[in-house]
Amino acid sequence: MVYLQITLKISPANRPDAAGVYQRYKAPFLNTIAGAKSKELLVRDEDVQVLHGFETAQQASAYLKTDLFNTDVVTALKPLLDGAPDVRIYEAA
């Protein structure tokens, strides 16, 4: 399993809207993105993380270049962000 972790700085006031973006694009992600296995929203006091599960690191990297990610998700989240997202890919051992 490979994980794409995107950490977002989002103020508490904007988190309900960010959760709405997550809900809106979860099914399209799971149903249309090659190798997509899971998608979880993790809310912490200091930030919000979206953890995407994939079969391979190449599929995780490829997702970052899709229209779903760049046109839909990024556009919807951009006005809610307080800083640049931190994007990391991890391989489970």
PyMOL Python script that loads the backbone (N, CA, C, O; Angstrom):
from pymol import cmd

cmd.read_pdbstr("""\
ATOM      1  N   MET A   1       0.852  -1.182   0.000  1.00  0.00           N
ATOM      2  CA  MET A   1       0.000   0.000   0.000  1.00  0.00           C
ATOM      3  C   MET A   1       0.888   1.232   0.000  1.00  0.00           C
ATOM      4  O   MET A   1       1.940   1.259   0.639  1.00  0.00           O
ATOM      5  N   VAL A   2       0.449   2.241  -0.722  1.00  0.00           N
ATOM      6  CA  VAL A   2       1.145   3.523  -0.813  1.00  0.00           C
ATOM      7  C   VAL A   2       0.166   4.606  -0.386  1.00  0.00           C
ATOM      8  O   VAL A   2      -1.018   4.552  -0.721  1.00  0.00           O
ATOM      9  N   TYR A   3       0.664   5.589   0.355  1.00  0.00           N
ATOM     10  CA  TYR A   3      -0.195   6.667   0.824  1.00  0.00           C
ATOM     11  C   TYR A   3       0.270   8.011   0.286  1.00  0.00           C
ATOM     12  O   TYR A   3       1.458   8.333   0.318  1.00  0.00           O
ATOM     13  N   LEU A   4      -0.672   8.779  -0.203  1.00  0.00           N
ATOM     14  CA  LEU A   4      -0.473  10.169  -0.569  1.00  0.00           C
ATOM     15  C   LEU A   4      -1.092  10.987   0.552  1.00  0.00           C
ATOM     16  O   LEU A   4      -2.305  10.959   0.758  1.00  0.00           O
ATOM     17  N   GLN A   5      -0.246  11.717   1.275  1.00  0.00           N
ATOM     18  CA  GLN A   5      -0.716  12.521   2.401  1.00  0.00           C
ATOM     19  C   GLN A   5      -0.638  13.990   2.003  1.00  0.00           C
ATOM     20  O   GLN A   5       0.424  14.480   1.621  1.00  0.00           O
ATOM     21  N   ILE A   6      -1.755  14.680   2.095  1.00  0.00           N
ATOM     22  CA  ILE A   6      -1.794  16.109   1.811  1.00  0.00           C
ATOM     23  C   ILE A   6      -2.233  16.805   3.090  1.00  0.00           C
ATOM     24  O   ILE A   6      -3.350  16.608   3.569  1.00  0.00           O
ATOM     25  N   THR A   7      -1.332  17.628   3.638  1.00  0.00           N
ATOM     26  CA  THR A   7      -1.607  18.363   4.867  1.00  0.00           C
ATOM     27  C   THR A   7      -1.985  19.787   4.494  1.00  0.00           C
ATOM     28  O   THR A   7      -1.277  20.458   3.743  1.00  0.00           O
ATOM     29  N   LEU A   8      -3.118  20.236   5.033  1.00  0.00           N
ATOM     30  CA  LEU A   8      -3.685  21.531   4.677  1.00  0.00           C
ATOM     31  C   LEU A   8      -3.824  22.413   5.910  1.00  0.00           C
ATOM     32  O   LEU A   8      -4.326  21.972   6.945  1.00  0.00           O
ATOM     33  N   LYS A   9      -3.381  23.652   5.796  1.00  0.00           N
ATOM     34  CA  LYS A   9      -3.600  24.636   6.862  1.00  0.00           C
ATOM     35  C   LYS A   9      -4.934  25.313   6.568  1.00  0.00           C
ATOM     36  O   LYS A   9      -5.052  26.112   5.639  1.00  0.00           O
ATOM     37  N   ILE A  10      -5.932  24.978   7.377  1.00  0.00           N
ATOM     38  CA  ILE A  10      -7.282  25.505   7.201  1.00  0.00           C
ATOM     39  C   ILE A  10      -7.798  25.946   8.564  1.00  0.00           C
ATOM     40  O   ILE A  10      -7.774  25.172   9.521  1.00  0.00           O
ATOM     41  N   SER A  11      -8.262  27.181   8.652  1.00  0.00           N
ATOM     42  CA  SER A  11      -8.762  27.694   9.926  1.00  0.00           C
ATOM     43  C   SER A  11     -10.004  26.911  10.353  1.00  0.00           C
ATOM     44  O   SER A  11     -10.733  26.390   9.509  1.00  0.00           O
ATOM     45  N   PRO A  12     -10.242  26.829  11.653  1.00  0.00           N
ATOM     46  CA  PRO A  12     -11.420  26.107  12.141  1.00  0.00           C
ATOM     47  C   PRO A  12     -12.727  26.593  11.504  1.00  0.00           C
ATOM     48  O   PRO A  12     -13.633  25.789  11.283  1.00  0.00           O
ATOM     49  N   ALA A  13     -12.841  27.875  11.209  1.00  0.00           N
ATOM     50  CA  ALA A  13     -14.068  28.403  10.603  1.00  0.00           C
ATOM     51  C   ALA A  13     -14.315  27.848   9.201  1.00  0.00           C
ATOM     52  O   ALA A  13     -15.463  27.733   8.774  1.00  0.00           O
ATOM     53  N   ASN A  14     -13.237  27.502   8.481  1.00  0.00           N
ATOM     54  CA  ASN A  14     -13.362  26.994   7.113  1.00  0.00           C
ATOM     55  C   ASN A  14     -13.383  25.473   7.019  1.00  0.00           C
ATOM     56  O   ASN A  14     -13.541  24.928   5.927  1.00  0.00           O
ATOM     57  N   ARG A  15     -13.228  24.790   8.126  1.00  0.00           N
ATOM     58  CA  ARG A  15     -13.155  23.319   8.085  1.00  0.00           C
ATOM     59  C   ARG A  15     -14.444  22.645   7.633  1.00  0.00           C
ATOM     60  O   ARG A  15     -14.374  21.636   6.931  1.00  0.00           O
ATOM     61  N   PRO A  16     -15.624  23.155   8.002  1.00  0.00           N
ATOM     62  CA  PRO A  16     -16.843  22.520   7.468  1.00  0.00           C
ATOM     63  C   PRO A  16     -16.895  22.578   5.936  1.00  0.00           C
ATOM     64  O   PRO A  16     -17.306  21.609   5.297  1.00  0.00           O
ATOM     65  N   ASP A  17     -16.483  23.701   5.346  1.00  0.00           N
ATOM     66  CA  ASP A  17     -16.460  23.796   3.885  1.00  0.00           C
ATOM     67  C   ASP A  17     -15.431  22.845   3.291  1.00  0.00           C
ATOM     68  O   ASP A  17     -15.673  22.240   2.246  1.00  0.00           O
ATOM     69  N   ALA A  18     -14.280  22.709   3.955  1.00  0.00           N
ATOM     70  CA  ALA A  18     -13.246  21.788   3.483  1.00  0.00           C
ATOM     71  C   ALA A  18     -13.743  20.343   3.562  1.00  0.00           C
ATOM     72  O   ALA A  18     -13.465  19.541   2.670  1.00  0.00           O
ATOM     73  N   ALA A  19     -14.469  20.013   4.617  1.00  0.00           N
ATOM     74  CA  ALA A  19     -15.042  18.665   4.739  1.00  0.00           C
ATOM     75  C   ALA A  19     -16.043  18.416   3.617  1.00  0.00           C
ATOM     76  O   ALA A  19     -16.155  17.294   3.124  1.00  0.00           O
ATOM     77  N   GLY A  20     -16.769  19.451   3.212  1.00  0.00           N
ATOM     78  CA  GLY A  20     -17.697  19.326   2.095  1.00  0.00           C
ATOM     79  C   GLY A  20     -16.979  19.026   0.788  1.00  0.00           C
ATOM     80  O   GLY A  20     -17.468  18.241  -0.024  1.00  0.00           O
ATOM     81  N   VAL A  21     -15.822  19.647   0.581  1.00  0.00           N
ATOM     82  CA  VAL A  21     -15.013  19.365  -0.615  1.00  0.00           C
ATOM     83  C   VAL A  21     -14.562  17.909  -0.580  1.00  0.00           C
ATOM     84  O   VAL A  21     -14.628  17.209  -1.590  1.00  0.00           O
ATOM     85  N   TYR A  22     -14.106  17.459   0.579  1.00  0.00           N
ATOM     86  CA  TYR A  22     -13.688  16.059   0.737  1.00  0.00           C
ATOM     87  C   TYR A  22     -14.836  15.116   0.369  1.00  0.00           C
ATOM     88  O   TYR A  22     -14.644  14.183  -0.411  1.00  0.00           O
ATOM     89  N   GLN A  23     -16.019  15.351   0.921  1.00  0.00           N
ATOM     90  CA  GLN A  23     -17.169  14.482   0.654  1.00  0.00           C
ATOM     91  C   GLN A  23     -17.563  14.492  -0.820  1.00  0.00           C
ATOM     92  O   GLN A  23     -17.898  13.451  -1.385  1.00  0.00           O
ATOM     93  N   ARG A  24     -17.523  15.667  -1.437  1.00  0.00           N
ATOM     94  CA  ARG A  24     -17.933  15.812  -2.841  1.00  0.00           C
ATOM     95  C   ARG A  24     -17.037  15.006  -3.784  1.00  0.00           C
ATOM     96  O   ARG A  24     -17.521  14.458  -4.774  1.00  0.00           O
ATOM     97  N   TYR A  25     -15.745  14.930  -3.490  1.00  0.00           N
ATOM     98  CA  TYR A  25     -14.813  14.299  -4.427  1.00  0.00           C
ATOM     99  C   TYR A  25     -14.305  12.924  -3.993  1.00  0.00           C
ATOM    100  O   TYR A  25     -13.485  12.325  -4.688  1.00  0.00           O
ATOM    101  N   LYS A  26     -14.781  12.417  -2.853  1.00  0.00           N
ATOM    102  CA  LYS A  26     -14.331  11.095  -2.398  1.00  0.00           C
ATOM    103  C   LYS A  26     -14.763   9.997  -3.381  1.00  0.00           C
ATOM    104  O   LYS A  26     -13.928   9.206  -3.819  1.00  0.00           O
ATOM    105  N   ALA A  27     -16.040   9.939  -3.727  1.00  0.00           N
ATOM    106  CA  ALA A  27     -16.517   8.890  -4.639  1.00  0.00           C
ATOM    107  C   ALA A  27     -15.892   8.994  -6.028  1.00  0.00           C
ATOM    108  O   ALA A  27     -15.463   7.973  -6.566  1.00  0.00           O
ATOM    109  N   PRO A  28     -15.821  10.185  -6.632  1.00  0.00           N
ATOM    110  CA  PRO A  28     -15.147  10.263  -7.937  1.00  0.00           C
ATOM    111  C   PRO A  28     -13.687   9.808  -7.870  1.00  0.00           C
ATOM    112  O   PRO A  28     -13.185   9.186  -8.806  1.00  0.00           O
ATOM    113  N   PHE A  29     -13.015  10.119  -6.770  1.00  0.00           N
ATOM    114  CA  PHE A  29     -11.636   9.650  -6.589  1.00  0.00           C
ATOM    115  C   PHE A  29     -11.584   8.127  -6.580  1.00  0.00           C
ATOM    116  O   PHE A  29     -10.819   7.518  -7.329  1.00  0.00           O
ATOM    117  N   LEU A  30     -12.398   7.521  -5.732  1.00  0.00           N
ATOM    118  CA  LEU A  30     -12.369   6.058  -5.592  1.00  0.00           C
ATOM    119  C   LEU A  30     -12.853   5.341  -6.853  1.00  0.00           C
ATOM    120  O   LEU A  30     -12.400   4.234  -7.144  1.00  0.00           O
ATOM    121  N   ASN A  31     -13.760   5.952  -7.598  1.00  0.00           N
ATOM    122  CA  ASN A  31     -14.354   5.300  -8.763  1.00  0.00           C
ATOM    123  C   ASN A  31     -13.628   5.536 -10.075  1.00  0.00           C
ATOM    124  O   ASN A  31     -13.806   4.767 -11.019  1.00  0.00           O
ATOM    125  N   THR A  32     -12.812   6.580 -10.157  1.00  0.00           N
ATOM    126  CA  THR A  32     -12.215   6.907 -11.460  1.00  0.00           C
ATOM    127  C   THR A  32     -10.692   6.968 -11.498  1.00  0.00           C
ATOM    128  O   THR A  32     -10.112   6.964 -12.583  1.00  0.00           O
ATOM    129  N   ILE A  33     -10.033   7.024 -10.350  1.00  0.00           N
ATOM    130  CA  ILE A  33      -8.576   7.175 -10.343  1.00  0.00           C
ATOM    131  C   ILE A  33      -7.907   5.805 -10.275  1.00  0.00           C
ATOM    132  O   ILE A  33      -8.210   4.992  -9.401  1.00  0.00           O
ATOM    133  N   ALA A  34      -6.996   5.567 -11.212  1.00  0.00           N
ATOM    134  CA  ALA A  34      -6.290   4.283 -11.285  1.00  0.00           C
ATOM    135  C   ALA A  34      -5.546   3.996  -9.983  1.00  0.00           C
ATOM    136  O   ALA A  34      -4.784   4.828  -9.490  1.00  0.00           O
ATOM    137  N   GLY A  35      -5.780   2.801  -9.438  1.00  0.00           N
ATOM    138  CA  GLY A  35      -5.077   2.356  -8.241  1.00  0.00           C
ATOM    139  C   GLY A  35      -5.608   2.906  -6.935  1.00  0.00           C
ATOM    140  O   GLY A  35      -5.079   2.560  -5.878  1.00  0.00           O
ATOM    141  N   ALA A  36      -6.632   3.749  -6.958  1.00  0.00           N
ATOM    142  CA  ALA A  36      -7.176   4.331  -5.727  1.00  0.00           C
ATOM    143  C   ALA A  36      -7.823   3.254  -4.869  1.00  0.00           C
ATOM    144  O   ALA A  36      -8.652   2.480  -5.346  1.00  0.00           O
ATOM    145  N   LYS A  37      -7.437   3.212  -3.600  1.00  0.00           N
ATOM    146  CA  LYS A  37      -7.955   2.200  -2.673  1.00  0.00           C
ATOM    147  C   LYS A  37      -8.744   2.802  -1.515  1.00  0.00           C
ATOM    148  O   LYS A  37      -9.700   2.195  -1.031  1.00  0.00           O
ATOM    149  N   SER A  38      -8.345   4.000  -1.067  1.00  0.00           N
ATOM    150  CA  SER A  38      -9.010   4.594   0.091  1.00  0.00           C
ATOM    151  C   SER A  38      -8.771   6.100   0.107  1.00  0.00           C
ATOM    152  O   SER A  38      -7.877   6.617  -0.563  1.00  0.00           O
ATOM    153  N   LYS A  39      -9.601   6.788   0.895  1.00  0.00           N
ATOM    154  CA  LYS A  39      -9.438   8.227   1.090  1.00  0.00           C
ATOM    155  C   LYS A  39     -10.018   8.559   2.452  1.00  0.00           C
ATOM    156  O   LYS A  39     -11.186   8.276   2.719  1.00  0.00           O
ATOM    157  N   GLU A  40      -9.206   9.159   3.317  1.00  0.00           N
ATOM    158  CA  GLU A  40      -9.633   9.471   4.678  1.00  0.00           C
ATOM    159  C   GLU A  40      -9.337  10.928   5.000  1.00  0.00           C
ATOM    160  O   GLU A  40      -8.321  11.472   4.565  1.00  0.00           O
ATOM    161  N   LEU A  41     -10.216  11.553   5.756  1.00  0.00           N
ATOM    162  CA  LEU A  41     -10.035  12.920   6.223  1.00  0.00           C
ATOM    163  C   LEU A  41      -9.639  12.864   7.693  1.00  0.00           C
ATOM    164  O   LEU A  41     -10.362  12.301   8.515  1.00  0.00           O
ATOM    165  N   LEU A  42      -8.493  13.449   8.022  1.00  0.00           N
ATOM    166  CA  LEU A  42      -7.983  13.466   9.390  1.00  0.00           C
ATOM    167  C   LEU A  42      -7.941  14.915   9.861  1.00  0.00           C
ATOM    168  O   LEU A  42      -7.245  15.739   9.267  1.00  0.00           O
ATOM    169  N   VAL A  43      -8.673  15.233  10.916  1.00  0.00           N
ATOM    170  CA  VAL A  43      -8.734  16.598  11.419  1.00  0.00           C
ATOM    171  C   VAL A  43      -7.989  16.664  12.755  1.00  0.00           C
ATOM    172  O   VAL A  43      -8.295  15.939  13.702  1.00  0.00           O
ATOM    173  N   ARG A  44      -6.997  17.567  12.792  1.00  0.00           N
ATOM    174  CA  ARG A  44      -6.237  17.785  14.024  1.00  0.00           C
ATOM    175  C   ARG A  44      -6.378  19.258  14.407  1.00  0.00           C
ATOM    176  O   ARG A  44      -6.830  20.070  13.601  1.00  0.00           O
ATOM    177  N   ASP A  45      -5.995  19.598  15.631  1.00  0.00           N
ATOM    178  CA  ASP A  45      -6.086  20.992  16.056  1.00  0.00           C
ATOM    179  C   ASP A  45      -5.275  21.904  15.149  1.00  0.00           C
ATOM    180  O   ASP A  45      -5.704  23.016  14.840  1.00  0.00           O
ATOM    181  N   GLU A  46      -4.094  21.439  14.717  1.00  0.00           N
ATOM    182  CA  GLU A  46      -3.186  22.299  13.961  1.00  0.00           C
ATOM    183  C   GLU A  46      -3.387  22.277  12.450  1.00  0.00           C
ATOM    184  O   GLU A  46      -2.948  23.199  11.762  1.00  0.00           O
ATOM    185  N   ASP A  47      -4.041  21.241  11.917  1.00  0.00           N
ATOM    186  CA  ASP A  47      -4.219  21.161  10.465  1.00  0.00           C
ATOM    187  C   ASP A  47      -5.240  20.089  10.111  1.00  0.00           C
ATOM    188  O   ASP A  47      -5.816  19.431  10.978  1.00  0.00           O
ATOM    189  N   VAL A  48      -5.439  19.938   8.816  1.00  0.00           N
ATOM    190  CA  VAL A  48      -6.320  18.910   8.267  1.00  0.00           C
ATOM    191  C   VAL A  48      -5.486  18.095   7.292  1.00  0.00           C
ATOM    192  O   VAL A  48      -4.734  18.663   6.499  1.00  0.00           O
ATOM    193  N   GLN A  49      -5.607  16.777   7.337  1.00  0.00           N
ATOM    194  CA  GLN A  49      -4.883  15.922   6.413  1.00  0.00           C
ATOM    195  C   GLN A  49      -5.862  15.075   5.628  1.00  0.00           C
ATOM    196  O   GLN A  49      -6.877  14.611   6.147  1.00  0.00           O
ATOM    197  N   VAL A  50      -5.525  14.885   4.355  1.00  0.00           N
ATOM    198  CA  VAL A  50      -6.279  13.948   3.535  1.00  0.00           C
ATOM    199  C   VAL A  50      -5.303  12.844   3.168  1.00  0.00           C
ATOM    200  O   VAL A  50      -4.258  13.094   2.566  1.00  0.00           O
ATOM    201  N   LEU A  51      -5.654  11.621   3.538  1.00  0.00           N
ATOM    202  CA  LEU A  51      -4.795  10.463   3.314  1.00  0.00           C
ATOM    203  C   LEU A  51      -5.434   9.590   2.236  1.00  0.00           C
ATOM    204  O   LEU A  51      -6.515   9.033   2.426  1.00  0.00           O
ATOM    205  N   HIS A  52      -4.736   9.482   1.093  1.00  0.00           N
ATOM    206  CA  HIS A  52      -5.212   8.709  -0.051  1.00  0.00           C
ATOM    207  C   HIS A  52      -4.415   7.411  -0.129  1.00  0.00           C
ATOM    208  O   HIS A  52      -3.187   7.439  -0.052  1.00  0.00           O
ATOM    209  N   GLY A  53      -5.087   6.282  -0.278  1.00  0.00           N
ATOM    210  CA  GLY A  53      -4.402   5.004  -0.421  1.00  0.00           C
ATOM    211  C   GLY A  53      -4.368   4.566  -1.886  1.00  0.00           C
ATOM    212  O   GLY A  53      -5.372   4.661  -2.593  1.00  0.00           O
ATOM    213  N   PHE A  54      -3.208   4.086  -2.334  1.00  0.00           N
ATOM    214  CA  PHE A  54      -3.005   3.628  -3.710  1.00  0.00           C
ATOM    215  C   PHE A  54      -2.286   2.290  -3.727  1.00  0.00           C
ATOM    216  O   PHE A  54      -1.713   1.860  -2.726  1.00  0.00           O
ATOM    217  N   GLU A  55      -2.329   1.646  -4.876  1.00  0.00           N
ATOM    218  CA  GLU A  55      -1.577   0.409  -5.078  1.00  0.00           C
ATOM    219  C   GLU A  55      -0.090   0.686  -5.255  1.00  0.00           C
ATOM    220  O   GLU A  55       0.737  -0.059  -4.730  1.00  0.00           O
ATOM    221  N   THR A  56       0.270   1.752  -5.989  1.00  0.00           N
ATOM    222  CA  THR A  56       1.679   2.044  -6.280  1.00  0.00           C
ATOM    223  C   THR A  56       1.987   3.528  -6.114  1.00  0.00           C
ATOM    224  O   THR A  56       1.087   4.367  -6.161  1.00  0.00           O
ATOM    225  N   ALA A  57       3.265   3.845  -5.919  1.00  0.00           N
ATOM    226  CA  ALA A  57       3.710   5.234  -5.816  1.00  0.00           C
ATOM    227  C   ALA A  57       3.489   5.970  -7.141  1.00  0.00           C
ATOM    228  O   ALA A  57       3.191   7.164  -7.144  1.00  0.00           O
ATOM    229  N   GLN A  58       3.634   5.267  -8.256  1.00  0.00           N
ATOM    230  CA  GLN A  58       3.429   5.886  -9.563  1.00  0.00           C
ATOM    231  C   GLN A  58       1.975   6.346  -9.712  1.00  0.00           C
ATOM    232  O   GLN A  58       1.719   7.415 -10.266  1.00  0.00           O
ATOM    233  N   GLN A  59       1.032   5.552  -9.226  1.00  0.00           N
ATOM    234  CA  GLN A  59      -0.379   5.935  -9.297  1.00  0.00           C
ATOM    235  C   GLN A  59      -0.663   7.140  -8.401  1.00  0.00           C
ATOM    236  O   GLN A  59      -1.440   8.018  -8.775  1.00  0.00           O
ATOM    237  N   ALA A  60      -0.043   7.187  -7.227  1.00  0.00           N
ATOM    238  CA  ALA A  60      -0.218   8.322  -6.329  1.00  0.00           C
ATOM    239  C   ALA A  60       0.308   9.598  -6.972  1.00  0.00           C
ATOM    240  O   ALA A  60      -0.338  10.644  -6.918  1.00  0.00           O
ATOM    241  N   SER A  61       1.473   9.504  -7.573  1.00  0.00           N
ATOM    242  CA  SER A  61       2.071  10.647  -8.256  1.00  0.00           C
ATOM    243  C   SER A  61       1.231  11.083  -9.458  1.00  0.00           C
ATOM    244  O   SER A  61       1.054  12.276  -9.702  1.00  0.00           O
ATOM    245  N   ALA A  62       0.724  10.113 -10.197  1.00  0.00           N
ATOM    246  CA  ALA A  62      -0.092  10.417 -11.374  1.00  0.00           C
ATOM    247  C   ALA A  62      -1.384  11.135 -10.985  1.00  0.00           C
ATOM    248  O   ALA A  62      -1.855  11.996 -11.728  1.00  0.00           O
ATOM    249  N   TYR A  63      -1.957  10.797  -9.844  1.00  0.00           N
ATOM    250  CA  TYR A  63      -3.186  11.461  -9.397  1.00  0.00           C
ATOM    251  C   TYR A  63      -2.993  12.972  -9.267  1.00  0.00           C
ATOM    252  O   TYR A  63      -3.908  13.747  -9.547  1.00  0.00           O
ATOM    253  N   LEU A  64      -1.795  13.386  -8.840  1.00  0.00           N
ATOM    254  CA  LEU A  64      -1.512  14.806  -8.661  1.00  0.00           C
ATOM    255  C   LEU A  64      -1.528  15.583  -9.972  1.00  0.00           C
ATOM    256  O   LEU A  64      -1.528  16.814  -9.964  1.00  0.00           O
ATOM    257  N   LYS A  65      -1.540  14.875 -11.093  1.00  0.00           N
ATOM    258  CA  LYS A  65      -1.555  15.513 -12.415  1.00  0.00           C
ATOM    259  C   LYS A  65      -2.923  15.419 -13.090  1.00  0.00           C
ATOM    260  O   LYS A  65      -3.079  15.878 -14.222  1.00  0.00           O
ATOM    261  N   THR A  66      -3.907  14.837 -12.424  1.00  0.00           N
ATOM    262  CA  THR A  66      -5.231  14.657 -13.036  1.00  0.00           C
ATOM    263  C   THR A  66      -6.072  15.926 -12.966  1.00  0.00           C
ATOM    264  O   THR A  66      -5.830  16.811 -12.146  1.00  0.00           O
ATOM    265  N   ASP A  67      -7.068  15.990 -13.849  1.00  0.00           N
ATOM    266  CA  ASP A  67      -8.028  17.098 -13.814  1.00  0.00           C
ATOM    267  C   ASP A  67      -8.848  17.060 -12.526  1.00  0.00           C
ATOM    268  O   ASP A  67      -9.174  18.110 -11.973  1.00  0.00           O
ATOM    269  N   LEU A  68      -9.183  15.868 -12.043  1.00  0.00           N
ATOM    270  CA  LEU A  68      -9.953  15.769 -10.800  1.00  0.00           C
ATOM    271  C   LEU A  68      -9.219  16.494  -9.676  1.00  0.00           C
ATOM    272  O   LEU A  68      -9.824  17.253  -8.919  1.00  0.00           O
ATOM    273  N   PHE A  69      -7.920  16.256  -9.574  1.00  0.00           N
ATOM    274  CA  PHE A  69      -7.153  16.898  -8.511  1.00  0.00           C
ATOM    275  C   PHE A  69      -6.954  18.387  -8.787  1.00  0.00           C
ATOM    276  O   PHE A  69      -7.303  19.221  -7.952  1.00  0.00           O
ATOM    277  N   ASN A  70      -6.403  18.725  -9.940  1.00  0.00           N
ATOM    278  CA  ASN A  70      -6.008  20.109 -10.222  1.00  0.00           C
ATOM    279  C   ASN A  70      -7.173  21.043 -10.524  1.00  0.00           C
ATOM    280  O   ASN A  70      -7.193  22.177 -10.046  1.00  0.00           O
ATOM    281  N   THR A  71      -8.123  20.591 -11.294  1.00  0.00           N
ATOM    282  CA  THR A  71      -9.227  21.463 -11.685  1.00  0.00           C
ATOM    283  C   THR A  71     -10.327  21.484 -10.636  1.00  0.00           C
ATOM    284  O   THR A  71     -10.871  22.545 -10.327  1.00  0.00           O
ATOM    285  N   ASP A  72     -10.658  20.323 -10.086  1.00  0.00           N
ATOM    286  CA  ASP A  72     -11.782  20.238  -9.152  1.00  0.00           C
ATOM    287  C   ASP A  72     -11.366  20.467  -7.700  1.00  0.00           C
ATOM    288  O   ASP A  72     -11.804  21.430  -7.070  1.00  0.00           O
ATOM    289  N   VAL A  73     -10.524  19.587  -7.171  1.00  0.00           N
ATOM    290  CA  VAL A  73     -10.185  19.634  -5.746  1.00  0.00           C
ATOM    291  C   VAL A  73      -9.398  20.898  -5.398  1.00  0.00           C
ATOM    292  O   VAL A  73      -9.777  21.621  -4.477  1.00  0.00           O
ATOM    293  N   VAL A  74      -8.321  21.171  -6.110  1.00  0.00           N
ATOM    294  CA  VAL A  74      -7.483  22.329  -5.791  1.00  0.00           C
ATOM    295  C   VAL A  74      -8.283  23.628  -5.926  1.00  0.00           C
ATOM    296  O   VAL A  74      -8.182  24.506  -5.069  1.00  0.00           O
ATOM    297  N   THR A  75      -9.061  23.753  -6.975  1.00  0.00           N
ATOM    298  CA  THR A  75      -9.868  24.962  -7.170  1.00  0.00           C
ATOM    299  C   THR A  75     -10.860  25.151  -6.027  1.00  0.00           C
ATOM    300  O   THR A  75     -11.051  26.273  -5.558  1.00  0.00           O
ATOM    301  N   ALA A  76     -11.486  24.086  -5.579  1.00  0.00           N
ATOM    302  CA  ALA A  76     -12.463  24.179  -4.491  1.00  0.00           C
ATOM    303  C   ALA A  76     -11.802  24.504  -3.151  1.00  0.00           C
ATOM    304  O   ALA A  76     -12.379  25.226  -2.338  1.00  0.00           O
ATOM    305  N   LEU A  77     -10.599  23.980  -2.913  1.00  0.00           N
ATOM    306  CA  LEU A  77      -9.931  24.196  -1.628  1.00  0.00           C
ATOM    307  C   LEU A  77      -9.162  25.508  -1.548  1.00  0.00           C
ATOM    308  O   LEU A  77      -8.971  26.044  -0.457  1.00  0.00           O
ATOM    309  N   LYS A  78      -8.721  26.027  -2.676  1.00  0.00           N
ATOM    310  CA  LYS A  78      -7.829  27.193  -2.685  1.00  0.00           C
ATOM    311  C   LYS A  78      -8.310  28.353  -1.812  1.00  0.00           C
ATOM    312  O   LYS A  78      -7.508  28.890  -1.048  1.00  0.00           O
ATOM    313  N   PRO A  79      -9.586  28.768  -1.886  1.00  0.00           N
ATOM    314  CA  PRO A  79     -10.010  29.897  -1.047  1.00  0.00           C
ATOM    315  C   PRO A  79     -10.054  29.581   0.452  1.00  0.00           C
ATOM    316  O   PRO A  79     -10.180  30.492   1.270  1.00  0.00           O
ATOM    317  N   LEU A  80      -9.951  28.304   0.818  1.00  0.00           N
ATOM    318  CA  LEU A  80     -10.034  27.897   2.225  1.00  0.00           C
ATOM    319  C   LEU A  80      -8.667  27.762   2.889  1.00  0.00           C
ATOM    320  O   LEU A  80      -8.584  27.647   4.112  1.00  0.00           O
ATOM    321  N   LEU A  81      -7.600  27.773   2.100  1.00  0.00           N
ATOM    322  CA  LEU A  81      -6.256  27.499   2.608  1.00  0.00           C
ATOM    323  C   LEU A  81      -5.609  28.727   3.235  1.00  0.00           C
ATOM    324  O   LEU A  81      -5.757  29.849   2.751  1.00  0.00           O
ATOM    325  N   ASP A  82      -4.885  28.482   4.330  1.00  0.00           N
ATOM    326  CA  ASP A  82      -4.113  29.528   5.000  1.00  0.00           C
ATOM    327  C   ASP A  82      -2.629  29.439   4.656  1.00  0.00           C
ATOM    328  O   ASP A  82      -1.826  30.199   5.197  1.00  0.00           O
ATOM    329  N   GLY A  83      -2.259  28.538   3.781  1.00  0.00           N
ATOM    330  CA  GLY A  83      -0.864  28.355   3.381  1.00  0.00           C
ATOM    331  C   GLY A  83      -0.773  27.263   2.347  1.00  0.00           C
ATOM    332  O   GLY A  83      -1.764  26.612   2.019  1.00  0.00           O
ATOM    333  N   ALA A  84       0.424  27.068   1.837  1.00  0.00           N
ATOM    334  CA  ALA A  84       0.652  26.038   0.821  1.00  0.00           C
ATOM    335  C   ALA A  84       0.503  24.645   1.432  1.00  0.00           C
ATOM    336  O   ALA A  84       0.963  24.413   2.550  1.00  0.00           O
ATOM    337  N   PRO A  85      -0.135  23.716   0.715  1.00  0.00           N
ATOM    338  CA  PRO A  85      -0.261  22.339   1.212  1.00  0.00           C
ATOM    339  C   PRO A  85       1.103  21.638   1.246  1.00  0.00           C
ATOM    340  O   PRO A  85       2.008  21.972   0.481  1.00  0.00           O
ATOM    341  N   ASP A  86       1.224  20.683   2.128  1.00  0.00           N
ATOM    342  CA  ASP A  86       2.408  19.825   2.208  1.00  0.00           C
ATOM    343  C   ASP A  86       1.995  18.473   1.636  1.00  0.00           C
ATOM    344  O   ASP A  86       1.111  17.810   2.178  1.00  0.00           O
ATOM    345  N   VAL A  87       2.635  18.063   0.540  1.00  0.00           N
ATOM    346  CA  VAL A  87       2.267  16.835  -0.167  1.00  0.00           C
ATOM    347  C   VAL A  87       3.407  15.826  -0.034  1.00  0.00           C
ATOM    348  O   VAL A  87       4.555  16.128  -0.358  1.00  0.00           O
ATOM    349  N   ARG A  88       3.077  14.622   0.447  1.00  0.00           N
ATOM    350  CA  ARG A  88       4.082  13.563   0.635  1.00  0.00           C
ATOM    351  C   ARG A  88       3.516  12.221   0.191  1.00  0.00           C
ATOM    352  O   ARG A  88       2.319  11.960   0.314  1.00  0.00           O
ATOM    353  N   ILE A  89       4.399  11.382  -0.324  1.00  0.00           N
ATOM    354  CA  ILE A  89       4.027  10.020  -0.712  1.00  0.00           C
ATOM    355  C   ILE A  89       4.835   9.062   0.137  1.00  0.00           C
ATOM    356  O   ILE A  89       6.057   9.180   0.230  1.00  0.00           O
ATOM    357  N   TYR A  90       4.140   8.100   0.766  1.00  0.00           N
ATOM    358  CA  TYR A  90       4.767   7.101   1.639  1.00  0.00           C
ATOM    359  C   TYR A  90       4.459   5.701   1.126  1.00  0.00           C
ATOM    360  O   TYR A  90       3.357   5.437   0.644  1.00  0.00           O
ATOM    361  N   GLU A  91       5.429   4.813   1.231  1.00  0.00           N
ATOM    362  CA  GLU A  91       5.189   3.403   0.927  1.00  0.00           C
ATOM    363  C   GLU A  91       5.176   2.633   2.247  1.00  0.00           C
ATOM    364  O   GLU A  91       6.096   2.758   3.054  1.00  0.00           O
ATOM    365  N   ALA A  92       4.134   1.844   2.458  1.00  0.00           N
ATOM    366  CA  ALA A  92       4.020   1.042   3.674  1.00  0.00           C
ATOM    367  C   ALA A  92       4.967  -0.140   3.573  1.00  0.00           C
ATOM    368  O   ALA A  92       5.074  -0.777   2.525  1.00  0.00           O
ATOM    369  N   ALA A  93       5.643  -0.425   4.654  1.00  0.00           N
ATOM    370  CA  ALA A  93       6.610  -1.535   4.676  1.00  0.00           C
ATOM    371  C   ALA A  93       5.966  -2.777   5.218  1.00  0.00           C
ATOM    372  O   ALA A  93       6.617  -3.818   5.315  1.00  0.00           O
TER     373      ALA A  93
END
""", "prot")
cmd.dss("prot")
cmd.show_as("cartoon", "prot")
cmd.util.cbc("prot")
cmd.orient("prot")
